[in-house]
Amino acid sequence: MWVIGVSVSRWRKVLIAGSVSLAATAAFVATSSIPGQAASSLVMKYRCTGGIAGAGVDLEARMTPQVESGTMNVRWDMKYTSVQRFGSPGFFPEGSSLDLEGTVDISGAWTGQLRPRGGQSQGELVPGDYLDLPEGLSDSASITRTGTIRFKPGKLTVRFTPAEGEVKVNNNEPEIEYSGTWERLHPAPTYDDFLSDIEKTTEKNAVAKLDFVGTKVAYIGRREQNLSPIRVLIDGQQVSGGLVEPGKDRSGKDMTGTDTQEVLWTSSQLEYGPHTVEVINTEDATAYFDAFQVFTGDIPEPPKHEQAECELQHDPGAIDVDISGPTEDPTDDPTDEPTEDPTDPGEDPGEDPGEDPNNPNNPNDPGPGGNDVGTIGGENVIVVPQTSSSTTTSPKPTGPTATKYYRAQVAKTPSGGVETGVAPDENRPPYGLMATGMVVAMGSAGGGLLMRRRRAAHAGGA
């Protein structure tokens, strides 16, 4: 009885161990990664200053490289890490753009630089509005040889491009400064002032002032009988010799009624940038101020004075990716190769008698450190291998890339799953299932034997 008990106990332990082994195998399959994609990301911390960054903005970027099908791609995922944000420098209609551009230095088997880029369109803006970041930045390059490639992030640049158009700035906006005595009126809807209110003064030298960013500005008010003349200044200077006459119509005749939302004065074209506009009452008589209208012309290039530069706040390290198999040029089509006649005793089609491979001036000979031409960021560049060994190493069987990570700034992120698209190996016998079945069968046999022994002992005792 004791021997049988020990035997059953051992079989039970074997059965439990088999179950644990199966569970561990299932967990391994669930966490397998996608070939060619890095299983981790480098975390970069940036501090941005200047331009739209104001006193300073902190960002975090996560860099994930991929090498697959003859292409290396780098993606950066971006987010703010503090309450500070990039801010709008002025009043702009919908359609302004915030664009970020990073740098990634590539070394090892290939040398060069990728520039991950991304942009985000903005809604209608007023000064100080938060700017939305792009969801991510990316850039890619084609590769045609194997080896180890190191990806190391560098600086980040932030640019703002204002949308073309105009925006009306109402008299109650906090950006408008008043000096002197002004009264805000809410006339009947029949007057149709902008947003149903208007500022009125009867004090000489009363001023309404706005700091704005744009290429033109207009003063909007009322035309009405017996109104005071108005002086308008741009950047502290009177740009026209005469005064604005709101008491007269466009033909210069005295008004007999009231016209609202009238464009009383418009500046000439200004250079894009920060400016100041002031409307000044010149007499102790009634003057109105309804709104300013700020215009922004077509800006083909992001303004330099609004650009922010971002520097790394630590050394994030680098990511090394080993390309363990030959990488074919995706632009090569094997069907385009000339057909060789095996009966032709002529010259070897692989040799050009007009070119000496030993001639150092041969443009088709990359030399011992051979240069290959790839495309980075849509532009043709020369990518130079750092060692000549990659040109003489025999091609290895194509396989998944191996990724090596440096320093402690690597944050693990899942990048695969059970559904990897790889079919099971149907030619391999299911040893695990067979072993488990044998364990279960032997356990059942042992249990049956134990019950028969117990029944026999019980019958003998009776």
DRENDO-1510 file (C-alpha; in Angstrom, 1 decimal, always signed):
<recs>
REC; n; res; u; v; w
REC; 1; MET; +0.0; +0.0; +0.0 .
REC; 2; TRP; +2.8; +2.4; +0.8 .
REC; 3; VAL; +4.6; +1.6; -2.4 .
REC; 4; ILE; +1.5; +2.2; -4.4 .
REC; 5; GLY; +0.8; +5.5; -2.6 .
REC; 6; VAL; +4.3; +6.8; -3.5 .
REC; 7; SER; +3.9; +5.8; -7.1 .
REC; 8; VAL; +0.6; +7.6; -7.5 .
REC; 9; SER; +2.0; +10.7; -5.8 .
REC; 10; ARG; +4.9; +10.7; -8.2 .
REC; 11; TRP; +2.6; +10.3; -11.2 .
REC; 12; ARG; +0.5; +13.2; -9.9 .
REC; 13; LYS; +3.6; +15.4; -9.7 .
REC; 14; VAL; +4.5; +14.5; -13.3 .
REC; 15; LEU; +1.0; +15.3; -14.5 .
REC; 16; ILE; +1.1; +18.7; -12.8 .
REC; 17; ALA; +4.6; +19.4; -14.2 .
REC; 18; GLY; +3.3; +18.6; -17.7 .
REC; 19; SER; +0.4; +21.0; -17.3 .
REC; 20; VAL; +2.7; +23.8; -16.1 .
REC; 21; SER; +4.9; +23.2; -19.1 .
REC; 22; LEU; +2.0; +23.5; -21.5 .
REC; 23; ALA; +0.9; +26.7; -19.9 .
REC; 24; ALA; +4.4; +28.2; -20.1 .
REC; 25; THR; +4.6; +27.2; -23.8 .
REC; 26; ALA; +1.3; +29.0; -24.5 .
REC; 27; ALA; +2.5; +32.2; -22.7 .
REC; 28; PHE; +5.7; +32.2; -24.9 .
REC; 29; VAL; +3.6; +32.1; -28.1 .
REC; 30; ALA; +1.4; +35.0; -26.9 .
REC; 31; THR; +4.4; +37.3; -26.4 .
REC; 32; SER; +6.3; +36.5; -29.6 .
REC; 33; SER; +7.2; +39.7; -31.6 .
REC; 34; ILE; +6.7; +40.6; -35.2 .
REC; 35; PRO; +9.9; +40.0; -37.3 .
REC; 36; GLY; +11.6; +43.2; -38.4 .
REC; 37; GLN; +10.1; +45.4; -35.7 .
REC; 38; ALA; +11.9; +46.5; -32.6 .
REC; 39; ALA; +10.3; +45.2; -29.4 .
REC; 40; SER; +11.2; +48.3; -27.5 .
REC; 41; SER; +11.5; +52.0; -27.8 .
REC; 42; LEU; +14.0; +54.6; -26.7 .
REC; 43; VAL; +12.5; +57.4; -24.5 .
REC; 44; MET; +13.8; +60.9; -25.2 .
REC; 45; LYS; +13.2; +64.0; -23.0 .
REC; 46; TYR; +13.3; +67.4; -24.7 .
REC; 47; ARG; +13.3; +71.0; -23.5 .
REC; 48; CYS; +12.1; +73.4; -26.2 .
REC; 49; THR; +12.9; +77.2; -26.0 .
REC; 50; GLY; +12.4; +80.2; -28.2 .
REC; 51; GLY; +9.6; +81.3; -30.6 .
REC; 52; ILE; +6.3; +79.6; -29.8 .
REC; 53; ALA; +7.8; +77.8; -26.9 .
REC; 54; GLY; +7.7; +80.9; -24.8 .
REC; 55; ALA; +9.4; +80.3; -21.4 .
REC; 56; GLY; +10.0; +76.7; -22.3 .
REC; 57; VAL; +8.1; +73.5; -23.2 .
REC; 58; ASP; +8.9; +69.9; -22.2 .
REC; 59; LEU; +8.3; +67.0; -24.6 .
REC; 60; GLU; +8.7; +63.3; -24.6 .
REC; 61; ALA; +9.4; +61.3; -27.7 .
REC; 62; ARG; +9.5; +57.5; -28.1 .
REC; 63; MET; +11.6; +56.2; -31.0 .
REC; 64; THR; +10.8; +52.8; -32.5 .
REC; 65; PRO; +12.9; +51.7; -35.5 .
REC; 66; GLN; +11.7; +49.0; -38.0 .
REC; 67; VAL; +13.7; +47.3; -40.6 .
REC; 68; GLU; +11.7; +45.2; -43.1 .
REC; 69; SER; +11.5; +44.4; -46.8 .
REC; 70; GLY; +14.6; +46.5; -47.7 .
REC; 71; THR; +13.4; +49.6; -45.8 .
REC; 72; MET; +14.4; +51.0; -42.5 .
REC; 73; ASN; +11.8; +53.2; -40.9 .
REC; 74; VAL; +11.9; +55.3; -37.7 .
REC; 75; ARG; +8.7; +56.5; -35.9 .
REC; 76; TRP; +8.6; +59.0; -33.0 .
REC; 77; ASP; +5.5; +59.2; -30.8 .
REC; 78; MET; +5.2; +62.6; -29.2 .
REC; 79; LYS; +3.5; +64.1; -26.1 .
REC; 80; TYR; +3.7; +67.0; -23.8 .
REC; 81; THR; +5.1; +66.3; -20.3 .
REC; 82; SER; +4.3; +69.5; -18.5 .
REC; 83; VAL; +1.5; +72.1; -18.2 .
REC; 84; GLN; +3.4; +74.4; -20.6 .
REC; 85; ARG; +2.4; +74.1; -24.3 .
REC; 86; PHE; +3.3; +75.7; -27.6 .
REC; 87; GLY; +1.1; +78.8; -27.9 .
REC; 88; SER; -0.4; +80.6; -30.8 .
REC; 89; PRO; +1.5; +83.9; -31.4 .
REC; 90; GLY; -1.6; +85.7; -32.7 .
REC; 91; PHE; -5.1; +85.7; -34.2 .
REC; 92; PHE; -5.4; +83.2; -37.1 .
REC; 93; PRO; -8.2; +81.5; -39.0 .
REC; 94; GLU; -8.5; +77.7; -39.1 .
REC; 95; GLY; -5.7; +75.9; -40.9 .
REC; 96; SER; -2.5; +76.9; -39.3 .
REC; 97; SER; +0.1; +74.1; -38.9 .
REC; 98; LEU; +2.5; +73.0; -36.2 .
REC; 99; ASP; +5.3; +70.9; -37.7 .
REC; 100; LEU; +8.0; +69.0; -35.9 .
REC; 101; GLU; +11.2; +67.6; -37.3 .
REC; 102; GLY; +13.6; +65.3; -35.5 .
REC; 103; THR; +17.0; +63.9; -36.4 .
REC; 104; VAL; +18.3; +60.3; -36.1 .
REC; 105; ASP; +22.0; +59.6; -36.8 .
REC; 106; ILE; +22.6; +56.3; -38.5 .
REC; 107; SER; +26.0; +54.5; -38.1 .
REC; 108; GLY; +27.4; +51.0; -38.4 .
REC; 109; ALA; +27.0; +49.2; -41.6 .
REC; 110; TRP; +25.3; +52.3; -43.0 .
REC; 111; THR; +25.9; +56.0; -42.2 .
REC; 112; GLY; +23.5; +58.8; -42.8 .
REC; 113; GLN; +20.7; +60.7; -41.1 .
REC; 114; LEU; +16.9; +60.3; -41.0 .
REC; 115; ARG; +14.7; +63.2; -40.3 .
REC; 116; PRO; +11.3; +62.1; -38.8 .
REC; 117; ARG; +8.7; +64.7; -39.6 .
REC; 118; GLY; +5.1; +65.3; -38.7 .
REC; 119; GLY; +2.5; +68.1; -38.8 .
REC; 120; GLN; -0.8; +68.9; -37.2 .
REC; 121; SER; -3.4; +71.3; -38.5 .
REC; 122; GLN; -4.9; +73.7; -36.0 .
REC; 123; GLY; -8.4; +75.3; -35.5 .
REC; 124; GLU; -9.1; +79.0; -35.3 .
REC; 125; LEU; -6.6; +80.6; -32.9 .
REC; 126; VAL; -6.2; +83.6; -30.6 .
REC; 127; PRO; -3.0; +84.6; -28.9 .
REC; 128; GLY; -1.9; +82.0; -26.3 .
REC; 129; ASP; -4.1; +79.2; -27.5 .
REC; 130; TYR; -2.5; +75.7; -27.0 .
REC; 131; LEU; -1.2; +74.1; -30.2 .
REC; 132; ASP; -1.9; +70.4; -30.8 .
REC; 133; LEU; +1.1; +68.2; -31.4 .
REC; 134; PRO; +1.2; +65.8; -34.3 .
REC; 135; GLU; +0.4; +62.2; -33.4 .
REC; 136; GLY; +3.8; +61.0; -34.6 .
REC; 137; LEU; +6.8; +61.7; -36.7 .
REC; 138; SER; +8.4; +59.3; -39.2 .
REC; 139; ASP; +11.0; +58.9; -41.9 .
REC; 140; SER; +12.4; +56.0; -43.9 .
REC; 141; ALA; +15.2; +54.9; -46.2 .
REC; 142; SER; +15.9; +52.1; -48.5 .
REC; 143; ILE; +18.8; +49.7; -47.7 .
REC; 144; THR; +20.5; +47.0; -49.9 .
REC; 145; ARG; +23.0; +45.3; -47.7 .
REC; 146; THR; +23.3; +43.4; -44.4 .
REC; 147; GLY; +25.0; +44.5; -41.2 .
REC; 148; THR; +24.4; +46.2; -37.9 .
REC; 149; ILE; +22.7; +49.6; -38.0 .
REC; 150; ARG; +22.7; +51.9; -35.0 .
REC; 151; PHE; +19.9; +54.5; -34.5 .
REC; 152; LYS; +20.8; +57.4; -32.3 .
REC; 153; PRO; +18.3; +60.4; -31.8 .
REC; 154; GLY; +19.4; +64.0; -31.9 .
REC; 155; LYS; +17.8; +67.4; -31.7 .
REC; 156; LEU; +14.2; +68.4; -32.5 .
REC; 157; THR; +12.9; +71.5; -34.3 .
REC; 158; VAL; +9.4; +72.9; -34.0 .
REC; 159; ARG; +7.9; +75.3; -36.6 .
REC; 160; PHE; +4.6; +77.1; -36.9 .
REC; 161; THR; +3.0; +78.2; -40.2 .
REC; 162; PRO; +0.1; +80.6; -39.9 .
REC; 163; ALA; -3.0; +80.0; -42.1 .
REC; 164; GLU; -3.8; +82.6; -44.8 .
REC; 165; GLY; -7.0; +84.6; -44.1 .
REC; 166; GLU; -8.5; +87.2; -41.7 .
REC; 167; VAL; -9.9; +87.3; -38.2 .
REC; 168; LYS; -12.1; +89.9; -36.5 .
REC; 169; VAL; -11.0; +90.9; -33.0 .
REC; 170; ASN; -14.0; +92.1; -31.0 .
REC; 171; ASN; -13.8; +95.1; -28.8 .
REC; 172; ASN; -14.1; +93.0; -25.6 .
REC; 173; GLU; -11.1; +90.7; -26.3 .
REC; 174; PRO; -8.5; +90.9; -23.4 .
REC; 175; GLU; -5.8; +91.6; -26.0 .
REC; 176; ILE; -7.2; +95.1; -26.6 .
REC; 177; GLU; -6.0; +97.8; -24.3 .
REC; 178; TYR; -8.0; +101.0; -23.6 .
REC; 179; SER; -6.8; +104.3; -22.2 .
REC; 180; GLY; -9.1; +107.2; -21.4 .
REC; 181; THR; -12.8; +106.8; -20.8 .
REC; 182; TRP; -14.7; +104.2; -22.8 .
REC; 183; GLU; -18.2; +102.9; -22.4 .
REC; 184; ARG; -19.4; +99.5; -23.8 .
REC; 185; LEU; -22.9; +99.7; -25.4 .
REC; 186; HIS; -25.2; +96.9; -26.3 .
REC; 187; PRO; -27.5; +98.6; -28.9 .
REC; 188; ALA; -30.7; +97.1; -30.3 .
REC; 189; PRO; -30.2; +94.4; -32.9 .
REC; 190; THR; -31.3; +96.8; -35.6 .
REC; 191; TYR; -27.8; +98.4; -35.4 .
REC; 192; ASP; -26.0; +95.1; -36.2 .
REC; 193; ASP; -22.7; +96.0; -34.6 .
REC; 194; PHE; -20.2; +93.1; -34.5 .
REC; 195; LEU; -21.2; +90.6; -31.8 .
REC; 196; SER; -23.9; +93.1; -30.8 .
REC; 197; ASP; -21.7; +95.5; -28.8 .
REC; 198; ILE; -19.5; +98.5; -29.4 .
REC; 199; GLU; -17.2; +100.9; -27.5 .
REC; 200; LYS; -18.0; +104.6; -27.2 .
REC; 201; THR; -15.9; +107.5; -26.0 .
REC; 202; THR; -16.3; +111.3; -25.9 .
REC; 203; GLU; -12.8; +112.0; -24.5 .
REC; 204; LYS; -10.1; +113.5; -26.5 .
REC; 205; ASN; -6.9; +111.3; -26.9 .
REC; 206; ALA; -8.8; +108.2; -25.7 .
REC; 207; VAL; -7.0; +105.2; -27.3 .
REC; 208; ALA; -7.9; +101.6; -28.3 .
REC; 209; LYS; -4.7; +99.5; -28.9 .
REC; 210; LEU; -4.0; +96.0; -30.2 .
REC; 211; ASP; -0.8; +94.0; -30.5 .
REC; 212; PHE; -1.1; +91.5; -33.3 .
REC; 213; VAL; +0.8; +89.3; -35.6 .
REC; 214; GLY; +0.0; +89.4; -39.3 .
REC; 215; THR; +0.4; +91.2; -42.6 .
REC; 216; LYS; -2.4; +93.8; -42.5 .
REC; 217; VAL; -5.0; +95.3; -40.1 .
REC; 218; ALA; -8.3; +97.2; -40.5 .
REC; 219; TYR; -10.2; +99.5; -38.1 .
REC; 220; ILE; -14.0; +98.7; -37.9 .
REC; 221; GLY; -16.6; +101.1; -36.4 .
REC; 222; ARG; -19.6; +103.2; -37.2 .
REC; 223; ARG; -20.3; +106.0; -39.7 .
REC; 224; GLU; -22.7; +108.5; -38.2 .
REC; 225; GLN; -23.4; +112.2; -38.1 .
REC; 226; ASN; -21.1; +114.5; -36.1 .
REC; 227; LEU; -18.5; +111.9; -35.1 .
REC; 228; SER; -14.9; +112.9; -34.1 .
REC; 229; PRO; -12.0; +112.4; -36.6 .
REC; 230; ILE; -9.7; +109.5; -35.7 .
REC; 231; ARG; -5.9; +109.2; -35.9 .
REC; 232; VAL; -4.6; +105.6; -36.6 .
REC; 233; LEU; -1.0; +104.6; -35.8 .
REC; 234; ILE; +0.9; +101.5; -36.8 .
REC; 235; ASP; +3.9; +100.6; -34.7 .
REC; 236; GLY; +3.7; +104.1; -33.1 .
REC; 237; GLN; +3.8; +105.9; -36.5 .
REC; 238; GLN; +1.0; +107.6; -38.4 .
REC; 239; VAL; +1.2; +106.0; -41.8 .
REC; 240; SER; -1.2; +108.4; -43.7 .
REC; 241; GLY; -1.3; +112.2; -43.7 .
REC; 242; GLY; -5.0; +112.6; -43.1 .
REC; 243; LEU; -7.4; +111.6; -40.4 .
REC; 244; VAL; -10.2; +109.0; -40.6 .
REC; 245; GLU; -13.6; +110.8; -40.9 .
REC; 246; PRO; -16.3; +108.5; -39.5 .
REC; 247; GLY; -18.8; +111.4; -39.7 .
REC; 248; LYS; -18.7; +111.3; -43.6 .
REC; 249; ASP; -19.7; +108.6; -46.1 .
REC; 250; ARG; -17.3; +107.0; -48.5 .
REC; 251; SER; -17.8; +109.9; -51.0 .
REC; 252; GLY; -16.9; +112.5; -48.4 .
REC; 253; LYS; -20.4; +113.8; -47.7 .
REC; 254; ASP; -21.7; +114.3; -44.2 .
REC; 255; MET; -23.7; +111.3; -42.9 .
REC; 256; THR; -27.4; +111.5; -42.4 .
REC; 257; GLY; -27.9; +108.1; -40.8 .
REC; 258; THR; -25.9; +105.3; -39.1 .
REC; 259; ASP; -23.9; +102.5; -40.9 .
REC; 260; THR; -22.5; +99.8; -38.7 .
REC; 261; GLN; -19.5; +97.4; -39.1 .
REC; 262; GLU; -17.9; +99.8; -41.5 .
REC; 263; VAL; -14.3; +99.3; -42.4 .
REC; 264; LEU; -13.1; +102.8; -41.7 .
REC; 265; TRP; -9.4; +102.3; -42.3 .
REC; 266; THR; -7.1; +99.6; -43.7 .
REC; 267; SER; -3.3; +99.5; -43.4 .
REC; 268; SER; -0.9; +98.9; -46.3 .
REC; 269; GLN; +0.7; +95.5; -46.7 .
REC; 270; LEU; +3.1; +94.8; -43.8 .
REC; 271; GLU; +5.9; +92.4; -43.3 .
REC; 272; TYR; +4.6; +89.3; -41.4 .
REC; 273; GLY; +5.4; +89.6; -37.8 .
REC; 274; PRO; +4.4; +91.4; -34.6 .
REC; 275; HIS; +2.8; +94.8; -35.0 .
REC; 276; THR; +0.8; +97.4; -33.0 .
REC; 277; VAL; -2.3; +99.3; -34.1 .
REC; 278; GLU; -3.8; +102.3; -32.2 .
REC; 279; VAL; -7.0; +104.3; -32.9 .
REC; 280; ILE; -7.0; +107.7; -31.1 .
REC; 281; ASN; -9.9; +110.1; -30.7 .
REC; 282; THR; -8.8; +113.6; -31.7 .
REC; 283; GLU; -11.6; +115.8; -30.2 .
REC; 284; ASP; -13.9; +116.0; -27.2 .
REC; 285; ALA; -16.7; +114.4; -29.4 .
REC; 286; THR; -18.2; +111.0; -29.9 .
REC; 287; ALA; -16.1; +108.2; -31.4 .
REC; 288; TYR; -16.8; +104.5; -31.8 .
REC; 289; PHE; -14.7; +101.4; -31.9 .
REC; 290; ASP; -16.2; +98.1; -32.9 .
REC; 291; ALA; -13.4; +95.7; -33.8 .
REC; 292; PHE; -10.0; +95.2; -35.5 .
REC; 293; GLN; -9.6; +92.9; -38.5 .
REC; 294; VAL; -6.3; +91.1; -38.7 .
REC; 295; PHE; -5.1; +89.7; -42.0 .
REC; 296; THR; -2.4; +87.1; -42.7 .
REC; 297; GLY; -1.2; +86.6; -46.2 .
REC; 298; ASP; +0.3; +83.5; -47.8 .
REC; 299; ILE; +3.4; +82.5; -45.8 .
REC; 300; PRO; +5.3; +79.9; -47.9 .
REC; 301; GLU; +7.9; +79.2; -45.3 .
REC; 302; PRO; +7.5; +78.9; -41.5 .
REC; 303; PRO; +8.7; +82.2; -39.9 .
REC; 304; LYS; +12.1; +81.9; -38.3 .
REC; 305; HIS; +11.2; +84.1; -35.3 .
REC; 306; GLU; +8.5; +81.7; -34.2 .
REC; 307; GLN; +10.7; +78.6; -34.5 .
REC; 308; ALA; +11.5; +76.6; -31.3 .
REC; 309; GLU; +14.6; +74.5; -30.8 .
REC; 310; CYS; +14.5; +71.4; -28.6 .
REC; 311; GLU; +17.6; +69.9; -26.9 .
REC; 312; LEU; +17.9; +66.5; -25.3 .
REC; 313; GLN; +17.9; +66.6; -21.5 .
REC; 314; HIS; +19.8; +63.4; -21.1 .
REC; 315; ASP; +21.7; +60.8; -23.2 .
REC; 316; PRO; +19.0; +58.3; -24.2 .
REC; 317; GLY; +21.5; +55.9; -25.7 .
REC; 318; ALA; +21.0; +54.1; -29.1 .
REC; 319; ILE; +19.4; +51.1; -30.7 .
REC; 320; ASP; +21.4; +48.6; -32.7 .
REC; 321; VAL; +19.5; +46.5; -35.3 .
REC; 322; ASP; +21.3; +43.5; -36.9 .
REC; 323; ILE; +20.2; +42.7; -40.5 .
REC; 324; SER; +20.9; +39.0; -40.4 .
REC; 325; GLY; +20.1; +38.1; -44.0 .
REC; 326; PRO; +20.5; +39.6; -47.5 .
REC; 327; THR; +18.3; +42.6; -48.2 .
REC; 328; GLU; +17.2; +43.0; -51.8 .
REC; 329; ASP; +16.5; +46.3; -53.5 .
REC; 330; PRO; +12.7; +46.5; -53.6 .
REC; 331; THR; +13.0; +48.4; -56.9 .
REC; 332; ASP; +14.7; +45.4; -58.6 .
REC; 333; ASP; +12.5; +43.3; -60.8 .
REC; 334; PRO; +13.9; +39.9; -61.6 .
REC; 335; THR; +11.8; +39.8; -64.7 .
REC; 336; ASP; +13.7; +42.7; -66.2 .
REC; 337; GLU; +17.0; +40.8; -66.2 .
REC; 338; PRO; +18.3; +39.9; -69.7 .
REC; 339; THR; +18.0; +36.3; -70.8 .
REC; 340; GLU; +21.3; +34.6; -71.3 .
REC; 341; ASP; +21.7; +32.2; -74.2 .
REC; 342; PRO; +23.7; +29.1; -72.8 .
REC; 343; THR; +24.9; +28.3; -76.4 .
REC; 344; ASP; +26.4; +31.7; -76.9 .
REC; 345; PRO; +30.3; +31.4; -76.7 .
REC; 346; GLY; +30.6; +35.2; -76.6 .
REC; 347; GLU; +31.6; +37.5; -73.7 .
REC; 348; ASP; +30.4; +37.0; -70.2 .
REC; 349; PRO; +27.4; +39.3; -70.0 .
REC; 350; GLY; +28.4; +40.1; -66.4 .
REC; 351; GLU; +31.5; +41.9; -67.6 .
REC; 352; ASP; +31.7; +45.2; -69.5 .
REC; 353; PRO; +34.9; +45.2; -71.7 .
REC; 354; GLY; +34.7; +49.0; -71.7 .
REC; 355; GLU; +35.2; +49.4; -68.0 .
REC; 356; ASP; +38.2; +48.2; -66.0 .
REC; 357; PRO; +37.1; +47.1; -62.5 .
REC; 358; ASN; +40.6; +47.9; -61.3 .
REC; 359; ASN; +40.4; +51.4; -62.5 .
REC; 360; PRO; +40.0; +53.8; -59.5 .
REC; 361; ASN; +38.1; +56.2; -61.7 .
REC; 362; ASN; +35.5; +53.7; -62.7 .
REC; 363; PRO; +32.2; +55.3; -61.5 .
REC; 364; ASN; +30.5; +51.9; -61.2 .
REC; 365; ASP; +33.1; +50.5; -58.9 .
REC; 366; PRO; +32.2; +51.3; -55.2 .
REC; 367; GLY; +35.8; +50.5; -54.2 .
REC; 368; PRO; +36.8; +48.5; -51.1 .
REC; 369; GLY; +34.6; +50.5; -48.9 .
REC; 370; GLY; +31.8; +50.6; -51.5 .
REC; 371; ASN; +29.1; +53.3; -51.4 .
REC; 372; ASP; +25.5; +52.5; -52.1 .
REC; 373; VAL; +22.9; +55.0; -53.0 .
REC; 374; GLY; +19.7; +55.0; -51.0 .
REC; 375; THR; +16.8; +57.3; -50.5 .
REC; 376; ILE; +16.3; +59.2; -47.2 .
REC; 377; GLY; +13.3; +61.5; -46.7 .
REC; 378; GLY; +12.4; +61.4; -50.4 .
REC; 379; GLU; +15.9; +62.6; -51.5 .
REC; 380; ASN; +18.7; +60.6; -53.1 .
REC; 381; VAL; +21.7; +60.4; -50.7 .
REC; 382; ILE; +24.8; +58.3; -50.5 .
REC; 383; VAL; +24.8; +55.9; -47.6 .
REC; 384; VAL; +28.4; +54.9; -46.7 .
REC; 385; PRO; +29.2; +51.6; -45.0 .
REC; 386; GLN; +31.8; +52.1; -42.2 .
REC; 387; THR; +33.6; +48.7; -42.7 .
REC; 388; SER; +34.5; +46.8; -45.8 .
REC; 389; SER; +33.7; +43.4; -44.2 .
REC; 390; SER; +30.0; +43.8; -45.1 .
REC; 391; THR; +31.0; +43.8; -48.9 .
REC; 392; THR; +32.9; +40.5; -48.6 .
REC; 393; THR; +30.8; +38.6; -46.1 .
REC; 394; SER; +28.8; +35.7; -47.7 .
REC; 395; PRO; +25.0; +36.2; -47.6 .
REC; 396; LYS; +23.3; +34.6; -44.6 .
REC; 397; PRO; +19.8; +33.1; -44.7 .
REC; 398; THR; +17.1; +35.7; -44.4 .
REC; 399; GLY; +15.7; +35.8; -40.9 .
REC; 400; PRO; +14.2; +38.2; -38.3 .
REC; 401; THR; +16.3; +41.1; -37.3 .
REC; 402; ALA; +18.0; +41.1; -33.9 .
REC; 403; THR; +17.7; +44.3; -31.9 .
REC; 404; LYS; +20.2; +45.4; -29.2 .
REC; 405; TYR; +19.4; +48.1; -26.7 .
REC; 406; TYR; +21.8; +50.4; -24.8 .
REC; 407; ARG; +21.4; +52.2; -21.5 .
REC; 408; ALA; +18.5; +52.2; -19.1 .
REC; 409; GLN; +16.1; +54.5; -21.1 .
REC; 410; VAL; +14.5; +51.7; -22.9 .
REC; 411; ALA; +10.8; +51.2; -22.2 .
REC; 412; LYS; +9.3; +47.9; -23.1 .
REC; 413; THR; +6.3; +48.0; -25.4 .
REC; 414; PRO; +4.4; +45.0; -26.8 .
REC; 415; SER; +4.7; +44.7; -30.6 .
REC; 416; GLY; +3.4; +41.2; -31.4 .
REC; 417; GLY; +0.8; +38.6; -30.6 .
REC; 418; VAL; -0.4; +35.1; -31.2 .
REC; 419; GLU; -1.7; +36.1; -34.7 .
REC; 420; THR; +1.7; +36.5; -36.3 .
REC; 421; GLY; +0.7; +35.1; -39.6 .
REC; 422; VAL; +3.2; +32.2; -39.3 .
REC; 423; ALA; +1.6; +28.8; -40.0 .
REC; 424; PRO; +2.3; +25.9; -37.6 .
REC; 425; ASP; +4.8; +23.3; -38.6 .
REC; 426; GLU; +2.5; +20.5; -39.6 .
REC; 427; ASN; +5.4; +18.0; -40.2 .
REC; 428; ARG; +6.6; +18.0; -36.6 .
REC; 429; PRO; +4.9; +15.3; -34.4 .
REC; 430; PRO; +3.0; +16.8; -31.5 .
REC; 431; TYR; +5.4; +15.4; -28.8 .
REC; 432; GLY; +3.9; +17.6; -26.1 .
REC; 433; LEU; +0.4; +16.3; -26.6 .
REC; 434; MET; +1.6; +12.7; -26.9 .
REC; 435; ALA; +3.5; +13.0; -23.6 .
REC; 436; THR; +0.6; +14.6; -21.9 .
REC; 437; GLY; -1.7; +11.8; -23.1 .
REC; 438; MET; +0.7; +9.1; -21.8 .
REC; 439; VAL; +0.8; +10.8; -18.5 .
REC; 440; VAL; -3.0; +10.9; -18.2 .
REC; 441; ALA; -3.3; +7.3; -19.3 .
REC; 442; MET; -0.7; +6.0; -16.8 .
REC; 443; GLY; -2.3; +8.1; -14.1 .
REC; 444; SER; -5.7; +6.5; -14.9 .
REC; 445; ALA; -4.2; +3.0; -14.9 .
REC; 446; GLY; -2.5; +3.6; -11.5 .
REC; 447; GLY; -5.7; +4.9; -10.1 .
REC; 448; GLY; -7.6; +1.8; -11.3 .
REC; 449; LEU; -5.0; -0.6; -9.8 .
REC; 450; LEU; -5.1; +1.2; -6.5 .
REC; 451; MET; -8.9; +0.8; -6.3 .
REC; 452; ARG; -8.7; -3.0; -7.1 .
REC; 453; ARG; -6.2; -3.5; -4.4 .
REC; 454; ARG; -8.4; -1.6; -1.9 .
REC; 455; ARG; -11.5; -3.7; -2.9 .
REC; 456; ALA; -9.6; -7.0; -2.5 .
REC; 457; ALA; -8.3; -5.9; +0.9 .
REC; 458; HIS; -11.9; -4.9; +1.9 .
REC; 459; ALA; -13.3; -8.3; +0.7 .
REC; 460; GLY; -10.6; -10.2; +2.7 .
REC; 461; GLY; -11.3; -8.2; +5.8 .
REC; 462; ALA; -15.0; -9.1; +5.6 .
</recs>
